[in-house]
């Protein structure tokens, strides 16, 4: 079955437009803060584990 790009775009935009009114600005801000915190924790742990394994191999 061949998919049409306009069908994909229509489905995605319809989904976004139906969800958009239900999202509050506080939820968006909370999501941004949690994403930044998650990225910071991930980077810190990756850096720490890399440093620990490098010092262990010496």
C-alpha positions as semicolon CSV with decimal commas, in nm:
position;residue;x (nm);y (nm);z (nm)
1;X;0,000;0,000;0,000
2;X;0,147;0,331;-0,106
3;X;0,124;0,617;0,144
4;X;0,067;0,973;0,035
5;X;0,264;1,260;0,194
6;X;-0,049;1,475;0,218
7;X;-0,219;1,202;0,419
8;X;0,072;1,197;0,667
9;X;0,080;1,576;0,694
10;X;-0,297;1,594;0,736
11;X;-0,295;1,330;1,008
12;X;-0,006;1,492;1,196
13;X;-0,149;1,844;1,176
14;X;-0,494;1,723;1,280
15;X;-0,346;1,547;1,582
16;X;-0,146;1,854;1,682
17;X;-0,442;2,088;1,640
18;X;-0,668;1,863;1,848
19;X;-0,414;1,834;2,132
20;X;-0,299;2,199;2,129
21;X;-0,600;2,353;2,313
22;X;-0,559;2,103;2,598
23;X;-0,198;2,193;2,674
24;X;-0,151;2,461;2,938
25;X;0,145;2,699;2,942
26;X;0,248;2,564;3,283
27;X;0,275;2,217;3,134
28;X;0,501;2,342;2,857
29;X;0,726;2,523;3,103
30;X;0,738;2,217;3,329
31;X;0,828;1,998;3,030
32;X;1,109;2,233;2,925
33;X;1,253;2,240;3,276
34;X;1,234;1,861;3,316
35;X;1,393;1,806;2,973
36;X;1,680;2,041;3,060
37;X;1,728;1,870;3,395
38;X;1,725;1,528;3,232
39;X;1,983;1,638;2,974
40;X;2,205;1,782;3,246
41;X;2,188;1,465;3,456
42;X;2,255;1,247;3,152
43;X;2,555;1,457;3,047
44;X;2,696;1,465;3,401
45;X;2,665;1,089;3,450
46;X;2,815;1,016;3,108
47;X;3,108;1,247;3,183
48;X;3,156;1,091;3,528
49;X;3,145;0,734;3,398
50;X;3,386;0,820;3,117
51;X;3,624;0,976;3,368
52;X;3,598;0,676;3,603
53;X;3,664;0,422;3,329
54;X;3,955;0,627;3,193
55;X;4,122;0,649;3,534
56;X;4,060;0,277;3,595
57;X;4,232;0,180;3,268
58;X;4,554;0,368;3,352
